């Protein structure tokens, strides 16, 4: 699990991720999802770019 990415531009809070439903202390307030889901989405987007 990588934790290199910093989210200084985001405010993190403890809560339930709206995507995976997991309790996390790293919920992006603006997004409602945990950083894991946001990272997954980023990775997915990058992968799709490569495939096209
Ligand atoms: Zn999540």
mmCIF file of the protein (N, C-alpha, C, O) and its ligand, coordinates in Angstrom:
data_MODEL
# 
_entry.id   MODEL 
# 
loop_
_entity.id 
_entity.type 
_entity.pdbx_number_of_molecules 
1 polymer     1 
2 non-polymer 1 
# 
_entity_poly.entity_id                      1 
_entity_poly.type                           'polypeptide(L)' 
_entity_poly.nstd_linkage                   no 
_entity_poly.nstd_monomer                   no 
_entity_poly.pdbx_seq_one_letter_code       
;(UNK)(UNK)(UNK)(UNK)(UNK)(UNK)(UNK)(UNK)(UNK)(UNK)(UNK)(UNK)(UNK)(UNK)(UNK)(UNK)
(UNK)(UNK)(UNK)(UNK)(UNK)(UNK)(UNK)(UNK)(UNK)(UNK)(UNK)(UNK)(UNK)(UNK)(UNK)(UNK)
(UNK)(UNK)(UNK)(UNK)(UNK)(UNK)(UNK)(UNK)(UNK)(UNK)(UNK)(UNK)(UNK)(UNK)(UNK)(UNK)
(UNK)(UNK)(UNK)(UNK)
;
_entity_poly.pdbx_seq_one_letter_code_can   XXXXXXXXXXXXXXXXXXXXXXXXXXXXXXXXXXXXXXXXXXXXXXXXXXXX 
_entity_poly.pdbx_strand_id                 A 
# 
loop_
_entity_poly_seq.entity_id 
_entity_poly_seq.num 
_entity_poly_seq.mon_id 
_entity_poly_seq.hetero 
1 1  UNK n 
1 2  UNK n 
1 3  UNK n 
1 4  UNK n 
1 5  UNK n 
1 6  UNK n 
1 7  UNK n 
1 8  UNK n 
1 9  UNK n 
1 10 UNK n 
1 11 UNK n 
1 12 UNK n 
1 13 UNK n 
1 14 UNK n 
1 15 UNK n 
1 16 UNK n 
1 17 UNK n 
1 18 UNK n 
1 19 UNK n 
1 20 UNK n 
1 21 UNK n 
1 22 UNK n 
1 23 UNK n 
1 24 UNK n 
1 25 UNK n 
1 26 UNK n 
1 27 UNK n 
1 28 UNK n 
1 29 UNK n 
1 30 UNK n 
1 31 UNK n 
1 32 UNK n 
1 33 UNK n 
1 34 UNK n 
1 35 UNK n 
1 36 UNK n 
1 37 UNK n 
1 38 UNK n 
1 39 UNK n 
1 40 UNK n 
1 41 UNK n 
1 42 UNK n 
1 43 UNK n 
1 44 UNK n 
1 45 UNK n 
1 46 UNK n 
1 47 UNK n 
1 48 UNK n 
1 49 UNK n 
1 50 UNK n 
1 51 UNK n 
1 52 UNK n 
# 
loop_
_struct_asym.id 
_struct_asym.entity_id 
A 1 
B 2 
# 
loop_
_chem_comp.id 
_chem_comp.type 
_chem_comp.mon_nstd_flag 
UNK 'L-peptide linking' . 
ZN  non-polymer         . 
# 
_pdbx_entity_nonpoly.entity_id   2 
_pdbx_entity_nonpoly.name        ? 
_pdbx_entity_nonpoly.comp_id     ZN 
# 
_pdbx_nonpoly_scheme.asym_id         B 
_pdbx_nonpoly_scheme.entity_id       2 
_pdbx_nonpoly_scheme.mon_id          ZN 
_pdbx_nonpoly_scheme.ndb_seq_num     1 
_pdbx_nonpoly_scheme.pdb_seq_num     101 
_pdbx_nonpoly_scheme.auth_seq_num    101 
_pdbx_nonpoly_scheme.pdb_mon_id      ZN 
_pdbx_nonpoly_scheme.auth_mon_id     ZN 
_pdbx_nonpoly_scheme.pdb_strand_id   A 
_pdbx_nonpoly_scheme.pdb_ins_code    . 
# 
loop_
_atom_site.group_PDB 
_atom_site.id 
_atom_site.type_symbol 
_atom_site.label_atom_id 
_atom_site.label_alt_id 
_atom_site.label_comp_id 
_atom_site.label_asym_id 
_atom_site.label_entity_id 
_atom_site.label_seq_id 
_atom_site.pdbx_PDB_ins_code 
_atom_site.Cartn_x 
_atom_site.Cartn_y 
_atom_site.Cartn_z 
_atom_site.occupancy 
_atom_site.B_iso_or_equiv 
_atom_site.pdbx_formal_charge 
_atom_site.auth_seq_id 
_atom_site.auth_comp_id 
_atom_site.auth_asym_id 
_atom_site.auth_atom_id 
_atom_site.pdbx_PDB_model_num 
ATOM   1   N  N  . UNK A 1 1  ? 0.848   -1.206 0.000   1.00 0.00 ? 1   UNK A N  1 
ATOM   2   C  CA . UNK A 1 1  ? 0.000   0.000  0.000   1.00 0.00 ? 1   UNK A CA 1 
ATOM   3   C  C  . UNK A 1 1  ? 0.879   1.251  0.000   1.00 0.00 ? 1   UNK A C  1 
ATOM   4   O  O  . UNK A 1 1  ? 1.685   1.447  0.910   1.00 0.00 ? 1   UNK A O  1 
ATOM   5   N  N  . UNK A 1 2  ? 0.728   2.069  -0.989  1.00 0.00 ? 2   UNK A N  1 
ATOM   6   C  CA . UNK A 1 2  ? 1.571   3.247  -1.086  1.00 0.00 ? 2   UNK A CA 1 
ATOM   7   C  C  . UNK A 1 2  ? 0.932   4.427  -0.366  1.00 0.00 ? 2   UNK A C  1 
ATOM   8   O  O  . UNK A 1 2  ? -0.272  4.664  -0.470  1.00 0.00 ? 2   UNK A O  1 
ATOM   9   N  N  . UNK A 1 3  ? 1.752   5.146  0.353   1.00 0.00 ? 3   UNK A N  1 
ATOM   10  C  CA . UNK A 1 3  ? 1.248   6.332  1.043   1.00 0.00 ? 3   UNK A CA 1 
ATOM   11  C  C  . UNK A 1 3  ? 2.105   7.538  0.682   1.00 0.00 ? 3   UNK A C  1 
ATOM   12  O  O  . UNK A 1 3  ? 2.252   8.470  1.474   1.00 0.00 ? 3   UNK A O  1 
ATOM   13  N  N  . UNK A 1 4  ? 2.669   7.510  -0.522  1.00 0.00 ? 4   UNK A N  1 
ATOM   14  C  CA . UNK A 1 4  ? 3.573   8.580  -0.926  1.00 0.00 ? 4   UNK A CA 1 
ATOM   15  C  C  . UNK A 1 4  ? 2.812   9.846  -1.314  1.00 0.00 ? 4   UNK A C  1 
ATOM   16  O  O  . UNK A 1 4  ? 3.295   10.964 -1.129  1.00 0.00 ? 4   UNK A O  1 
ATOM   17  N  N  . UNK A 1 5  ? 1.616   9.642  -1.854  1.00 0.00 ? 5   UNK A N  1 
ATOM   18  C  CA . UNK A 1 5  ? 0.846   10.798 -2.306  1.00 0.00 ? 5   UNK A CA 1 
ATOM   19  C  C  . UNK A 1 5  ? 0.369   11.608 -1.116  1.00 0.00 ? 5   UNK A C  1 
ATOM   20  O  O  . UNK A 1 5  ? -0.171  11.062 -0.153  1.00 0.00 ? 5   UNK A O  1 
ATOM   21  N  N  . UNK A 1 6  ? 0.570   12.892 -1.191  1.00 0.00 ? 6   UNK A N  1 
ATOM   22  C  CA . UNK A 1 6  ? 0.078   13.768 -0.135  1.00 0.00 ? 6   UNK A CA 1 
ATOM   23  C  C  . UNK A 1 6  ? -1.174  14.468 -0.621  1.00 0.00 ? 6   UNK A C  1 
ATOM   24  O  O  . UNK A 1 6  ? -1.336  14.730 -1.813  1.00 0.00 ? 6   UNK A O  1 
ATOM   25  N  N  . UNK A 1 7  ? -2.039  14.761 0.296   1.00 0.00 ? 7   UNK A N  1 
ATOM   26  C  CA . UNK A 1 7  ? -3.302  15.407 -0.051  1.00 0.00 ? 7   UNK A CA 1 
ATOM   27  C  C  . UNK A 1 7  ? -3.407  16.756 0.629   1.00 0.00 ? 7   UNK A C  1 
ATOM   28  O  O  . UNK A 1 7  ? -4.407  17.080 1.269   1.00 0.00 ? 7   UNK A O  1 
ATOM   29  N  N  . UNK A 1 8  ? -2.347  17.533 0.472   1.00 0.00 ? 8   UNK A N  1 
ATOM   30  C  CA . UNK A 1 8  ? -2.337  18.832 1.134   1.00 0.00 ? 8   UNK A CA 1 
ATOM   31  C  C  . UNK A 1 8  ? -3.463  19.724 0.621   1.00 0.00 ? 8   UNK A C  1 
ATOM   32  O  O  . UNK A 1 8  ? -3.930  20.615 1.330   1.00 0.00 ? 8   UNK A O  1 
ATOM   33  N  N  . UNK A 1 9  ? -3.894  19.480 -0.608  1.00 0.00 ? 9   UNK A N  1 
ATOM   34  C  CA . UNK A 1 9  ? -4.956  20.321 -1.156  1.00 0.00 ? 9   UNK A CA 1 
ATOM   35  C  C  . UNK A 1 9  ? -6.341  19.871 -0.709  1.00 0.00 ? 9   UNK A C  1 
ATOM   36  O  O  . UNK A 1 9  ? -7.341  20.547 -0.950  1.00 0.00 ? 9   UNK A O  1 
ATOM   37  N  N  . UNK A 1 10 ? -6.376  18.717 -0.054  1.00 0.00 ? 10  UNK A N  1 
ATOM   38  C  CA . UNK A 1 10 ? -7.643  18.197 0.431   1.00 0.00 ? 10  UNK A CA 1 
ATOM   39  C  C  . UNK A 1 10 ? -7.670  18.220 1.953   1.00 0.00 ? 10  UNK A C  1 
ATOM   40  O  O  . UNK A 1 10 ? -6.632  18.145 2.611   1.00 0.00 ? 10  UNK A O  1 
ATOM   41  N  N  . UNK A 1 11 ? -8.841  18.323 2.481   1.00 0.00 ? 11  UNK A N  1 
ATOM   42  C  CA . UNK A 1 11 ? -9.009  18.137 3.915   1.00 0.00 ? 11  UNK A CA 1 
ATOM   43  C  C  . UNK A 1 11 ? -9.503  16.725 4.146   1.00 0.00 ? 11  UNK A C  1 
ATOM   44  O  O  . UNK A 1 11 ? -10.456 16.267 3.515   1.00 0.00 ? 11  UNK A O  1 
ATOM   45  N  N  . UNK A 1 12 ? -8.835  16.044 5.064   1.00 0.00 ? 12  UNK A N  1 
ATOM   46  C  CA . UNK A 1 12 ? -9.206  14.671 5.372   1.00 0.00 ? 12  UNK A CA 1 
ATOM   47  C  C  . UNK A 1 12 ? -10.011 14.622 6.653   1.00 0.00 ? 12  UNK A C  1 
ATOM   48  O  O  . UNK A 1 12 ? -9.785  15.406 7.574   1.00 0.00 ? 12  UNK A O  1 
ATOM   49  N  N  . UNK A 1 13 ? -10.945 13.703 6.703   1.00 0.00 ? 13  UNK A N  1 
ATOM   50  C  CA . UNK A 1 13 ? -11.712 13.512 7.916   1.00 0.00 ? 13  UNK A CA 1 
ATOM   51  C  C  . UNK A 1 13 ? -11.963 12.027 8.105   1.00 0.00 ? 13  UNK A C  1 
ATOM   52  O  O  . UNK A 1 13 ? -11.776 11.228 7.187   1.00 0.00 ? 13  UNK A O  1 
ATOM   53  N  N  . UNK A 1 14 ? -12.385 11.672 9.301   1.00 0.00 ? 14  UNK A N  1 
ATOM   54  C  CA . UNK A 1 14 ? -12.756 10.298 9.573   1.00 0.00 ? 14  UNK A CA 1 
ATOM   55  C  C  . UNK A 1 14 ? -14.210 10.114 9.192   1.00 0.00 ? 14  UNK A C  1 
ATOM   56  O  O  . UNK A 1 14 ? -15.061 10.937 9.531   1.00 0.00 ? 14  UNK A O  1 
ATOM   57  N  N  . UNK A 1 15 ? -14.490 9.031  8.486   1.00 0.00 ? 15  UNK A N  1 
ATOM   58  C  CA . UNK A 1 15 ? -15.867 8.804  8.079   1.00 0.00 ? 15  UNK A CA 1 
ATOM   59  C  C  . UNK A 1 15 ? -15.997 7.534  7.276   1.00 0.00 ? 15  UNK A C  1 
ATOM   60  O  O  . UNK A 1 15 ? -15.073 6.724  7.193   1.00 0.00 ? 15  UNK A O  1 
ATOM   61  N  N  . UNK A 1 16 ? -17.171 7.380  6.683   1.00 0.00 ? 16  UNK A N  1 
ATOM   62  C  CA . UNK A 1 16 ? -17.450 6.217  5.853   1.00 0.00 ? 16  UNK A CA 1 
ATOM   63  C  C  . UNK A 1 16 ? -17.295 6.611  4.386   1.00 0.00 ? 16  UNK A C  1 
ATOM   64  O  O  . UNK A 1 16 ? -17.875 7.594  3.923   1.00 0.00 ? 16  UNK A O  1 
ATOM   65  N  N  . UNK A 1 17 ? -16.509 5.829  3.680   1.00 0.00 ? 17  UNK A N  1 
ATOM   66  C  CA . UNK A 1 17 ? -16.304 6.085  2.256   1.00 0.00 ? 17  UNK A CA 1 
ATOM   67  C  C  . UNK A 1 17 ? -17.607 5.843  1.499   1.00 0.00 ? 17  UNK A C  1 
ATOM   68  O  O  . UNK A 1 17 ? -18.264 4.822  1.702   1.00 0.00 ? 17  UNK A O  1 
ATOM   69  N  N  . UNK A 1 18 ? -17.979 6.774  0.632   1.00 0.00 ? 18  UNK A N  1 
ATOM   70  C  CA . UNK A 1 18 ? -19.208 6.630  -0.146  1.00 0.00 ? 18  UNK A CA 1 
ATOM   71  C  C  . UNK A 1 18 ? -19.042 5.631  -1.282  1.00 0.00 ? 18  UNK A C  1 
ATOM   72  O  O  . UNK A 1 18 ? -20.021 5.220  -1.905  1.00 0.00 ? 18  UNK A O  1 
ATOM   73  N  N  . UNK A 1 19 ? -17.797 5.245  -1.547  1.00 0.00 ? 19  UNK A N  1 
ATOM   74  C  CA . UNK A 1 19 ? -17.535 4.319  -2.652  1.00 0.00 ? 19  UNK A CA 1 
ATOM   75  C  C  . UNK A 1 19 ? -17.468 2.877  -2.152  1.00 0.00 ? 19  UNK A C  1 
ATOM   76  O  O  . UNK A 1 19 ? -18.218 2.021  -2.620  1.00 0.00 ? 19  UNK A O  1 
ATOM   77  N  N  . UNK A 1 20 ? -16.564 2.607  -1.198  1.00 0.00 ? 20  UNK A N  1 
ATOM   78  C  CA . UNK A 1 20 ? -16.367 1.229  -0.747  1.00 0.00 ? 20  UNK A CA 1 
ATOM   79  C  C  . UNK A 1 20 ? -17.063 0.952  0.584   1.00 0.00 ? 20  UNK A C  1 
ATOM   80  O  O  . UNK A 1 20 ? -17.143 -0.199 1.011   1.00 0.00 ? 20  UNK A O  1 
ATOM   81  N  N  . UNK A 1 21 ? -17.566 2.000  1.242   1.00 0.00 ? 21  UNK A N  1 
ATOM   82  C  CA . UNK A 1 21 ? -18.301 1.806  2.484   1.00 0.00 ? 21  UNK A CA 1 
ATOM   83  C  C  . UNK A 1 21 ? -17.437 1.515  3.687   1.00 0.00 ? 21  UNK A C  1 
ATOM   84  O  O  . UNK A 1 21 ? -17.950 1.203  4.762   1.00 0.00 ? 21  UNK A O  1 
ATOM   85  N  N  . UNK A 1 22 ? -16.112 1.615  3.519   1.00 0.00 ? 22  UNK A N  1 
ATOM   86  C  CA . UNK A 1 22 ? -15.195 1.337  4.618   1.00 0.00 ? 22  UNK A CA 1 
ATOM   87  C  C  . UNK A 1 22 ? -15.068 2.559  5.524   1.00 0.00 ? 22  UNK A C  1 
ATOM   88  O  O  . UNK A 1 22 ? -15.093 3.703  5.069   1.00 0.00 ? 22  UNK A O  1 
ATOM   89  N  N  . UNK A 1 23 ? -14.929 2.277  6.827   1.00 0.00 ? 23  UNK A N  1 
ATOM   90  C  CA . UNK A 1 23 ? -14.603 3.345  7.768   1.00 0.00 ? 23  UNK A CA 1 
ATOM   91  C  C  . UNK A 1 23 ? -13.135 3.699  7.577   1.00 0.00 ? 23  UNK A C  1 
ATOM   92  O  O  . UNK A 1 23 ? -12.267 2.827  7.631   1.00 0.00 ? 23  UNK A O  1 
ATOM   93  N  N  . UNK A 1 24 ? -12.864 4.968  7.357   1.00 0.00 ? 24  UNK A N  1 
ATOM   94  C  CA . UNK A 1 24 ? -11.490 5.403  7.105   1.00 0.00 ? 24  UNK A CA 1 
ATOM   95  C  C  . UNK A 1 24 ? -11.234 6.713  7.818   1.00 0.00 ? 24  UNK A C  1 
ATOM   96  O  O  . UNK A 1 24 ? -12.141 7.519  8.024   1.00 0.00 ? 24  UNK A O  1 
ATOM   97  N  N  . UNK A 1 25 ? -9.980  6.911  8.190   1.00 0.00 ? 25  UNK A N  1 
ATOM   98  C  CA . UNK A 1 25 ? -9.585  8.201  8.770   1.00 0.00 ? 25  UNK A CA 1 
ATOM   99  C  C  . UNK A 1 25 ? -9.049  9.121  7.691   1.00 0.00 ? 25  UNK A C  1 
ATOM   100 O  O  . UNK A 1 25 ? -8.567  10.216 7.982   1.00 0.00 ? 25  UNK A O  1 
ATOM   101 N  N  . UNK A 1 26 ? -9.134  8.677  6.441   1.00 0.00 ? 26  UNK A N  1 
ATOM   102 C  CA . UNK A 1 26 ? -8.628  9.469  5.322   1.00 0.00 ? 26  UNK A CA 1 
ATOM   103 C  C  . UNK A 1 26 ? -9.711  9.650  4.261   1.00 0.00 ? 26  UNK A C  1 
ATOM   104 O  O  . UNK A 1 26 ? -9.512  9.337  3.087   1.00 0.00 ? 26  UNK A O  1 
ATOM   105 N  N  . UNK A 1 27 ? -10.840 10.151 4.692   1.00 0.00 ? 27  UNK A N  1 
ATOM   106 C  CA . UNK A 1 27 ? -11.914 10.493 3.757   1.00 0.00 ? 27  UNK A CA 1 
ATOM   107 C  C  . UNK A 1 27 ? -11.679 11.904 3.244   1.00 0.00 ? 27  UNK A C  1 
ATOM   108 O  O  . UNK A 1 27 ? -11.457 12.826 4.028   1.00 0.00 ? 27  UNK A O  1 
ATOM   109 N  N  . UNK A 1 28 ? -11.729 12.070 1.933   1.00 0.00 ? 28  UNK A N  1 
ATOM   110 C  CA . UNK A 1 28 ? -11.613 13.401 1.372   1.00 0.00 ? 28  UNK A CA 1 
ATOM   111 C  C  . UNK A 1 28 ? -12.965 14.089 1.532   1.00 0.00 ? 28  UNK A C  1 
ATOM   112 O  O  . UNK A 1 28 ? -13.973 13.638 0.989   1.00 0.00 ? 28  UNK A O  1 
ATOM   113 N  N  . UNK A 1 29 ? -12.968 15.180 2.280   1.00 0.00 ? 29  UNK A N  1 
ATOM   114 C  CA . UNK A 1 29 ? -14.230 15.852 2.592   1.00 0.00 ? 29  UNK A CA 1 
ATOM   115 C  C  . UNK A 1 29 ? -14.945 16.291 1.324   1.00 0.00 ? 29  UNK A C  1 
ATOM   116 O  O  . UNK A 1 29 ? -16.160 16.128 1.215   1.00 0.00 ? 29  UNK A O  1 
ATOM   117 N  N  . UNK A 1 30 ? -14.220 16.840 0.376   1.00 0.00 ? 30  UNK A N  1 
ATOM   118 C  CA . UNK A 1 30 ? -14.832 17.321 -0.859  1.00 0.00 ? 30  UNK A CA 1 
ATOM   119 C  C  . UNK A 1 30 ? -15.368 16.191 -1.724  1.00 0.00 ? 30  UNK A C  1 
ATOM   120 O  O  . UNK A 1 30 ? -16.257 16.393 -2.551  1.00 0.00 ? 30  UNK A O  1 
ATOM   121 N  N  . UNK A 1 31 ? -14.814 14.995 -1.521  1.00 0.00 ? 31  UNK A N  1 
ATOM   122 C  CA . UNK A 1 31 ? -15.094 13.880 -2.422  1.00 0.00 ? 31  UNK A CA 1 
ATOM   123 C  C  . UNK A 1 31 ? -16.033 12.869 -1.784  1.00 0.00 ? 31  UNK A C  1 
ATOM   124 O  O  . UNK A 1 31 ? -16.886 12.291 -2.457  1.00 0.00 ? 31  UNK A O  1 
ATOM   125 N  N  . UNK A 1 32 ? -15.873 12.659 -0.492  1.00 0.00 ? 32  UNK A N  1 
ATOM   126 C  CA . UNK A 1 32 ? -16.695 11.676 0.205   1.00 0.00 ? 32  UNK A CA 1 
ATOM   127 C  C  . UNK A 1 32 ? -16.143 10.270 0.119   1.00 0.00 ? 32  UNK A C  1 
ATOM   128 O  O  . UNK A 1 32 ? -16.724 9.337  0.672   1.00 0.00 ? 32  UNK A O  1 
ATOM   129 N  N  . UNK A 1 33 ? -15.022 10.108 -0.572  1.00 0.00 ? 33  UNK A N  1 
ATOM   130 C  CA . UNK A 1 33 ? -14.405 8.790  -0.712  1.00 0.00 ? 33  UNK A CA 1 
ATOM   131 C  C  . UNK A 1 33 ? -13.075 8.761  0.019   1.00 0.00 ? 33  UNK A C  1 
ATOM   132 O  O  . UNK A 1 33 ? -12.459 9.795  0.275   1.00 0.00 ? 33  UNK A O  1 
ATOM   133 N  N  . UNK A 1 34 ? -12.643 7.533  0.354   1.00 0.00 ? 34  UNK A N  1 
ATOM   134 C  CA . UNK A 1 34 ? -11.351 7.388  1.008   1.00 0.00 ? 34  UNK A CA 1 
ATOM   135 C  C  . UNK A 1 34 ? -10.231 7.520  -0.026  1.00 0.00 ? 34  UNK A C  1 
ATOM   136 O  O  . UNK A 1 34 ? -10.464 7.400  -1.229  1.00 0.00 ? 34  UNK A O  1 
ATOM   137 N  N  . UNK A 1 35 ? -9.036  7.765  0.454   1.00 0.00 ? 35  UNK A N  1 
ATOM   138 C  CA . UNK A 1 35 ? -7.918  7.981  -0.463  1.00 0.00 ? 35  UNK A CA 1 
ATOM   139 C  C  . UNK A 1 35 ? -7.636  6.729  -1.289  1.00 0.00 ? 35  UNK A C  1 
ATOM   140 O  O  . UNK A 1 35 ? -7.153  6.831  -2.417  1.00 0.00 ? 35  UNK A O  1 
ATOM   141 N  N  . UNK A 1 36 ? -7.930  5.557  -0.746  1.00 0.00 ? 36  UNK A N  1 
ATOM   142 C  CA . UNK A 1 36 ? -7.720  4.323  -1.504  1.00 0.00 ? 36  UNK A CA 1 
ATOM   143 C  C  . UNK A 1 36 ? -8.569  4.308  -2.773  1.00 0.00 ? 36  UNK A C  1 
ATOM   144 O  O  . UNK A 1 36 ? -8.084  3.953  -3.847  1.00 0.00 ? 36  UNK A O  1 
ATOM   145 N  N  . UNK A 1 37 ? -9.826  4.692  -2.644  1.00 0.00 ? 37  UNK A N  1 
ATOM   146 C  CA . UNK A 1 37 ? -10.720 4.697  -3.804  1.00 0.00 ? 37  UNK A CA 1 
ATOM   147 C  C  . UNK A 1 37 ? -10.298 5.774  -4.795  1.00 0.00 ? 37  UNK A C  1 
ATOM   148 O  O  . UNK A 1 37 ? -10.355 5.562  -6.006  1.00 0.00 ? 37  UNK A O  1 
ATOM   149 N  N  . UNK A 1 38 ? -9.877  6.919  -4.288  1.00 0.00 ? 38  UNK A N  1 
ATOM   150 C  CA . UNK A 1 38 ? -9.431  7.992  -5.176  1.00 0.00 ? 38  UNK A CA 1 
ATOM   151 C  C  . UNK A 1 38 ? -8.191  7.548  -5.934  1.00 0.00 ? 38  UNK A C  1 
ATOM   152 O  O  . UNK A 1 38 ? -8.066  7.795  -7.134  1.00 0.00 ? 38  UNK A O  1 
ATOM   153 N  N  . UNK A 1 39 ? -7.277  6.894  -5.231  1.00 0.00 ? 39  UNK A N  1 
ATOM   154 C  CA . UNK A 1 39 ? -6.068  6.384  -5.882  1.00 0.00 ? 39  UNK A CA 1 
ATOM   155 C  C  . UNK A 1 39 ? -6.421  5.314  -6.907  1.00 0.00 ? 39  UNK A C  1 
ATOM   156 O  O  . UNK A 1 39 ? -5.844  5.273  -7.994  1.00 0.00 ? 39  UNK A O  1 
ATOM   157 N  N  . UNK A 1 40 ? -7.366  4.451  -6.561  1.00 0.00 ? 40  UNK A N  1 
ATOM   158 C  CA . UNK A 1 40 ? -7.797  3.410  -7.502  1.00 0.00 ? 40  UNK A CA 1 
ATOM   159 C  C  . UNK A 1 40 ? -8.337  4.033  -8.777  1.00 0.00 ? 40  UNK A C  1 
ATOM   160 O  O  . UNK A 1 40 ? -8.040  3.575  -9.880  1.00 0.00 ? 40  UNK A O  1 
ATOM   161 N  N  . UNK A 1 41 ? -9.132  5.080  -8.616  1.00 0.00 ? 41  UNK A N  1 
ATOM   162 C  CA . UNK A 1 41 ? -9.714  5.739  -9.769  1.00 0.00 ? 41  UNK A CA 1 
ATOM   163 C  C  . UNK A 1 41 ? -8.626  6.366  -10.631 1.00 0.00 ? 41  UNK A C  1 
ATOM   164 O  O  . UNK A 1 41 ? -8.667  6.269  -11.858 1.00 0.00 ? 41  UNK A O  1 
ATOM   165 N  N  . UNK A 1 42 ? -7.654  7.008  -9.988  1.00 0.00 ? 42  UNK A N  1 
ATOM   166 C  CA . UNK A 1 42 ? -6.536  7.608  -10.720 1.00 0.00 ? 42  UNK A CA 1 
ATOM   167 C  C  . UNK A 1 42 ? -5.799  6.535  -11.505 1.00 0.00 ? 42  UNK A C  1 
ATOM   168 O  O  . UNK A 1 42 ? -5.498  6.713  -12.685 1.00 0.00 ? 42  UNK A O  1 
ATOM   169 N  N  . UNK A 1 43 ? -5.510  5.415  -10.842 1.00 0.00 ? 43  UNK A N  1 
ATOM   170 C  CA . UNK A 1 43 ? -4.790  4.317  -11.482 1.00 0.00 ? 43  UNK A CA 1 
ATOM   171 C  C  . UNK A 1 43 ? -5.597  3.774  -12.651 1.00 0.00 ? 43  UNK A C  1 
ATOM   172 O  O  . UNK A 1 43 ? -5.041  3.486  -13.711 1.00 0.00 ? 43  UNK A O  1 
ATOM   173 N  N  . UNK A 1 44 ? -6.898  3.634  -12.466 1.00 0.00 ? 44  UNK A N  1 
ATOM   174 C  CA . UNK A 1 44 ? -7.785  3.141  -13.516 1.00 0.00 ? 44  UNK A CA 1 
ATOM   175 C  C  . UNK A 1 44 ? -7.768  4.084  -14.711 1.00 0.00 ? 44  UNK A C  1 
ATOM   176 O  O  . UNK A 1 44 ? -7.683  3.644  -15.857 1.00 0.00 ? 44  UNK A O  1 
ATOM   177 N  N  . UNK A 1 45 ? -7.849  5.392  -14.435 1.00 0.00 ? 45  UNK A N  1 
ATOM   178 C  CA . UNK A 1 45 ? -7.823  6.375  -15.513 1.00 0.00 ? 45  UNK A CA 1 
ATOM   179 C  C  . UNK A 1 45 ? -6.524  6.281  -16.298 1.00 0.00 ? 45  UNK A C  1 
ATOM   180 O  O  . UNK A 1 45 ? -6.532  6.323  -17.528 1.00 0.00 ? 45  UNK A O  1 
ATOM   181 N  N  . UNK A 1 46 ? -5.407  6.154  -15.587 1.00 0.00 ? 46  UNK A N  1 
ATOM   182 C  CA . UNK A 1 46 ? -4.104  6.044  -16.248 1.00 0.00 ? 46  UNK A CA 1 
ATOM   183 C  C  . UNK A 1 46 ? -4.068  4.801  -17.109 1.00 0.00 ? 46  UNK A C  1 
ATOM   184 O  O  . UNK A 1 46 ? -3.574  4.833  -18.236 1.00 0.00 ? 46  UNK A O  1 
ATOM   185 N  N  . UNK A 1 47 ? -4.593  3.698  -16.580 1.00 0.00 ? 47  UNK A N  1 
ATOM   186 C  CA . UNK A 1 47 ? -4.591  2.442  -17.311 1.00 0.00 ? 47  UNK A CA 1 
ATOM   187 C  C  . UNK A 1 47 ? -5.426  2.543  -18.573 1.00 0.00 ? 47  UNK A C  1 
ATOM   188 O  O  . UNK A 1 47 ? -5.025  2.058  -19.632 1.00 0.00 ? 47  UNK A O  1 
ATOM   189 N  N  . UNK A 1 48 ? -6.588  3.173  -18.462 1.00 0.00 ? 48  UNK A N  1 
ATOM   190 C  CA . UNK A 1 48 ? -7.463  3.311  -19.613 1.00 0.00 ? 48  UNK A CA 1 
ATOM   191 C  C  . UNK A 1 48 ? -6.810  4.168  -20.694 1.00 0.00 ? 48  UNK A C  1 
ATOM   192 O  O  . UNK A 1 48 ? -6.958  3.893  -21.885 1.00 0.00 ? 48  UNK A O  1 
ATOM   193 N  N  . UNK A 1 49 ? -6.093  5.201  -20.277 1.00 0.00 ? 49  UNK A N  1 
ATOM   194 C  CA . UNK A 1 49 ? -5.384  6.056  -21.232 1.00 0.00 ? 49  UNK A CA 1 
ATOM   195 C  C  . UNK A 1 49 ? -4.404  5.226  -22.053 1.00 0.00 ? 49  UNK A C  1 
ATOM   196 O  O  . UNK A 1 49 ? -4.305  5.367  -23.272 1.00 0.00 ? 49  UNK A O  1 
ATOM   197 N  N  . UNK A 1 50 ? -3.685  4.359  -21.349 1.00 0.00 ? 50  UNK A N  1 
ATOM   198 C  CA . UNK A 1 50 ? -2.680  3.532  -22.025 1.00 0.00 ? 50  UNK A CA 1 
ATOM   199 C  C  . UNK A 1 50 ? -3.326  2.563  -23.009 1.00 0.00 ? 50  UNK A C  1 
ATOM   200 O  O  . UNK A 1 50 ? -2.746  2.236  -24.044 1.00 0.00 ? 50  UNK A O  1 
ATOM   201 N  N  . UNK A 1 51 ? -4.514  2.114  -22.681 1.00 0.00 ? 51  UNK A N  1 
ATOM   202 C  CA . UNK A 1 51 ? -5.171  1.110  -23.516 1.00 0.00 ? 51  UNK A CA 1 
ATOM   203 C  C  . UNK A 1 51 ? -5.745  1.731  -24.795 1.00 0.00 ? 51  UNK A C  1 
ATOM   204 O  O  . UNK A 1 51 ? -5.909  1.046  -25.805 1.00 0.00 ? 51  UNK A O  1 
ATOM   205 N  N  . UNK A 1 52 ? -6.042  3.014  -24.743 1.00 0.00 ? 52  UNK A N  1 
ATOM   206 C  CA . UNK A 1 52 ? -6.676  3.636  -25.902 1.00 0.00 ? 52  UNK A CA 1 
ATOM   207 C  C  . UNK A 1 52 ? -5.656  4.047  -26.972 1.00 0.00 ? 52  UNK A C  1 
ATOM   208 O  O  . UNK A 1 52 ? -6.035  4.585  -28.012 1.00 0.00 ? 52  UNK A O  1 
HETATM 209 ZN ZN . ZN  B 2 .  ? -13.173 3.817  -0.324  1.00 0.00 ? 101 ZN  A ZN 1 
# 
